[in-house]
Amino acid sequence: MNIAKIMTPKVFTVLLHENNTVRQGYELMKEKGYTAIPVLDSEERYAGAVTEGDFLRFLMETEEENCDVRDKTGIGSIMRPSFCRPIHIDADEDAVINAIIQQNFVPVVDSQEALCGIVTRKKVIEYLAGRLD
């Protein structure tokens, strides 16, 4: 499997950065309708993903009246780095399939851990279905 052929490149991927605020992240997630969004660090390396659940936990732990907290807290402090583990661009087919079974999208990184793009479950299924024809 050539990951680059089925991957959505980084430039076409909805992303957040660790220093984006919780409000910015929530608004982007709401606008796009996604349940998880990849997060990059200041050097454009993949840091993890932020999910609807991360936002919910944050909101439940903060006071409702204190909107300033949402405007000052960075995404990096609410996301779980271990969620949505990446695969390397040269990963084999088994690694891609095993990863996509666990999550809706799989971040793809290079040898420097920089995000190259994402592979979605839909793209993997389409690729495998095409091999059956």
C-alpha positions in Angstrom: 0.0 0.0 0.0 1.4 3.4 -1.0 0.2 5.6 1.8 0.9 8.8 -0.1 -1.6 7.8 -2.8 -4.5 7.4 -0.3 -3.5 10.1 2.2 -5.1 13.5 2.5 -2.1 15.9 2.4 -1.5 18.2 5.3 -2.5 21.3 3.3 -6.0 19.8 2.8 -6.3 18.7 6.5 -8.1 20.6 9.2 -5.5 21.2 11.9 -5.1 23.0 15.2 -1.9 24.0 17.0 -1.2 23.5 20.7 -1.3 27.2 21.3 -4.7 27.7 19.7 -7.3 28.4 22.4 -10.0 26.1 23.5 -12.5 28.5 22.1 -10.8 28.5 18.7 -10.6 24.7 18.7 -14.2 24.2 19.7 -15.4 26.7 17.1 -13.4 24.9 14.3 -14.7 21.5 15.4 -18.3 22.8 15.5 -17.9 24.4 12.1 -16.4 21.4 10.4 -18.5 18.8 12.2 -15.6 16.6 13.1 -15.2 14.6 16.3 -11.4 14.8 16.4 -8.8 17.1 14.9 -5.0 16.6 14.7 -2.9 19.0 16.8 0.6 20.2 15.8 3.3 21.7 18.0 5.1 24.9 17.3 7.6 23.1 15.0 4.7 21.5 12.9 5.3 18.1 14.5 2.3 15.9 15.2 1.4 16.4 18.9 -1.8 14.4 19.2 -5.5 15.0 18.6 -8.2 16.9 20.4 -11.7 15.3 20.6 -15.2 16.3 21.5 -14.6 14.5 24.8 -11.6 16.6 25.6 -13.7 19.8 25.1 -16.5 18.3 27.2 -14.1 17.4 30.1 -12.6 20.8 30.0 -15.9 22.5 30.1 -17.2 20.3 32.9 -14.0 21.1 35.0 -14.2 24.9 34.5 -16.8 27.3 35.8 -19.5 28.1 33.3 -19.4 31.8 34.0 -15.6 32.0 33.4 -15.4 32.4 29.6 -11.9 33.9 30.0 -10.5 30.5 30.7 -11.7 29.3 27.3 -10.0 32.2 25.6 -6.7 31.8 27.5 -6.3 28.0 27.7 -4.4 26.3 24.9 -5.5 23.2 23.1 -2.2 21.5 24.2 -3.3 21.5 27.8 -6.6 19.7 27.1 -5.7 17.1 24.4 -4.5 13.6 25.0 -1.2 13.0 23.2 -1.7 9.2 23.3 -5.0 9.4 21.4 -4.9 8.8 17.7 -1.4 7.6 17.4 0.4 8.3 14.1 2.0 6.0 11.6 5.1 6.6 9.5 4.8 7.4 5.8 6.6 4.2 5.0 4.4 2.0 7.2 3.3 -1.3 5.7 -0.3 -2.2 4.8 -0.8 -4.2 8.0 0.2 -1.2 10.1 -2.3 1.0 8.3 -5.1 -1.5 8.6 -4.4 -2.1 12.3 -4.3 1.6 13.0 -7.5 2.4 11.0 -9.4 -0.3 12.9 -8.8 1.7 16.1 -9.6 5.2 14.9 -11.5 7.1 12.2 -8.4 8.7 10.8 -4.7 8.0 11.2 -2.1 10.8 11.2 0.9 10.1 8.9 4.3 11.5 9.9 7.7 11.6 8.4 11.0 10.6 10.0 11.1 14.0 11.8 7.6 13.4 13.2 6.3 16.2 11.0 2.7 15.7 9.9 2.4 14.7 6.2 -1.4 14.2 6.2 -4.0 11.8 7.3 -5.5 8.6 6.1 -9.2 8.1 6.7 -11.1 4.9 7.2 -13.1 5.6 4.1 -9.9 5.9 1.9 -8.6 2.6 3.3 -11.8 0.8 2.6 -12.0 2.2 -0.9 -8.4 1.1 -1.5 -9.1 -2.4 -0.3 -12.4 -2.6 -2.2 -10.6 -1.6 -5.4 -8.1 -4.5 -5.0 -11.1 -6.9 -5.0 -12.2 -5.8 -8.4 
